[in-house]
Amino acid sequence: MLKEERFEIILSQLKEKNKVKFEDLASLLQVSEDTVRRDIDLLHRNGLLSKARGGAISREKDPLSFHDRQSFLTKEKDIIALKAQQFLKDGMTIFMDGGTTVCAVANYMPLDIQLRIITNNYSLPSIISKFKNIELVMLGGIYDHELAVTTGATTCNDATQYIADLFIMGTCAVDSNFGVSATSIPDGETKKAMASSSKKIIALANQNKLRRTETFKICAIDAIDCLITDLDSTDPELESFRNTNIQII
């Protein structure tokens, strides 16, 4: 079977099911899983689908609405959330923006941790309510129902009134050449405002956000200090990030 024929079948399966697994495709195409991985990698690089752990999802399902993403890639988000805990120290002032991975980070924090969290993420208050030593500052602005965040000039202006020790940033896309980018300009402007007022920036990215770009650029890759993914730090998927001056966790 020609490579182009495999591509057509993979995309057809995605259109029908929205999600496919390496093993299922290998059986259907009668090729090895390594061949399927290479095919999906190429299709991902060309923007025709999005990679996910163990397979791929259709591009139109990514980015998902906030509520859809709450049940998607849960295991990967938990891995990232646990890795991020080492950076949270008592007494810190921390920016947290939108996203379910950021919510996972908050959910795994020690119950007695003492922090000031500044956020536009309106899903965080219900999580933070169990932490008695956290001061939660909510940024104003226009509420985005899809992303469950506030955006706009008020949000950005409010953020610049603070200096944060750490910015824990959810991401749409992270690429070693083009940096961090977003699908939404208002959301991107909020990230820029938080980044400009932070001493250290940690970007959170599931593997399907890596080696990918979106339309609105947030910052160059060397503007972030640390990249936390669900992958092992030695994974070949992270090879392109090793020549940058960022910490890979």
C-alpha positions, 0 to 999 in steps of 0.5 A: 500500500502506498503512503498516500493511500495510508494517509487517506485511510487514516484521515477517513478513520479520524473523520468517522471516529474523531480518535484512532489508536496506533494498534487499530490502524496497524491492524487495519493497514497491515503495517507495523505500529512504527510505520503508523507512528511515522505516518501520524507524525507527518500528518501532524506536522502538516496540520491534518490531525493532532497527535495524542497518547497512543494515537491521534485525534481529528484536528477539529477536536483540538482545541476543544472547549474547556468542558470537553477538555476536562475529560480528555488526556486526563492521565497526561495532565495528571503527570504534568501536574505532579511534575509541576509540584516541585516548583511551588514553594510557600510564600510565592505569588503565582500567575495561573492562566486558563486550561484544565492542565493548570487546574490539575496542577492546583488540584495536586497542591499540598493542602497546607501550602501558602500561596497567592494565586492570581488568575483569570481562570474561573474554574479555579475557585472551586478547586482552591476553596479547599486550600485554607492558606491560599489567597486567590486573586481573580482578574476582571475582564470579559468572560469567555464561556468556551475557555472559562477565563476572563480576557480583554484590556481589563484582564491584562491591565489587572495582571500588570499590577503584580509581580509574580515569582512564577507563571504557570502557563497553559499552552495551545502549541509549543515549537522549538523554532517558533516558540509558544503560540495560541489560537485566541488573540485575547487569551494570548494577550493575557498570557503576554501580560502575565509573562511580562510580570513574572520572574520565571515562566513554566509552560505546560504542554501535553505531547500533542501540543509539541512541535506545533504552531498556532496563529498568535505568537506569545513568546520565543521558546527561550523566553520560557524557563521550563517546559513540562510535558507528560513525556519522559525527559529523554523521549525522542519527541523532545529532541528539538527542544534540547538545543534551547536554553530551557529546562525540560521536565 
